[in-house]
Structures are given as C-alpha cells and as structure tokens.
Amino acid sequence: MEKLLVSRCLLGHRVRYDGGAHGPYDLLQRWQDEGRIVPLCPEVAGGLPTPRAPAEIPGGQGGQVLDGARPVLTDDGEDVTAAFVAGAGIALQLVRQHGLRVAVLKARSPSCGNTQSYDGSFSGTLVAGEGVTAALLRRHGVKVFNESELTAAAAELAHLERGGD
C-alpha cells in the first residue's frame, strides 16, 4: 500500500499561519483511516509557531530559496528562510524514511504550493511557482499535488500500486 505525505492543515490540524485549518476532505480522511498518510506542516516542523506572521517569497519561486538566491520574508520583513528550508528538509527525510512518491500539499503556500505562489508583495498577487517544500520534493522525484488535485493524486497512487513508475 502506497503512503503519501499530506499537509497537516489539510487534515484539519490548526497549523496554518493564522491558526486555522482546511478540510475536511473525504478522500484524505479515507486515506488517513487506511493508514496511508504521513502528516507534516513543514513550517511548524522547521520551528515556526502557530499562529505566525504571514510569509511570502519575493518572486514566488521556492527553488530559488533552496538555491540561496531568494529569501522567505514575513510581512514585517523578518527573514524566515532558515525555518522554511529546515521544514523542507524534514519533509524530504520523511519521504525517504517511508518511501513516499506522492505528496498532497496546501495550494499557494510558500512552503507547499505546487503550481502557484504569492509574489512576495503581500497584495494577494499569485504567480506561477512553487513553495520551498514542494520544490525540494519535486527535485527528488516526488509527485506533488494540492487539495484541488485529489483525483489526480488518487490516480497516481493507483498507478504506483499497479507497478508504475
């Protein structure tokens, strides 16, 4: 049985920057009941509190953060890059420890967003890009989905369980 990494906020855990959560999502609940889910909030795992100041990546590119070319900054200018990179590293450790090949992460998050990220202006402007954790996992071959792509994530799990790569 394939397991997958899932953002804790999508499981109803109150770990979002504002102390909130998302969900419930029926499919995620079923996977949790089946013992398939390895939960993680990279930001909390990296040492940030809940609640915490909102953070964004100038330019919205998590890969550039990993490469040392961009910071992750809070809305008051605090550099929280180290916590974001540490959380991404913990996610990768879990992927390796559990042999995970799929992740369902929170859309548009500076850690977890897989297709879009905020541009760093704190104006609500989205750009094509991904969060720090999503970028690191993708670099290591993990297929990253968000909560609006659960059907695609389920199809990928089924494909892997049938012996696909």
Disulfide bonds with the S-S distance in Angstrom:
none
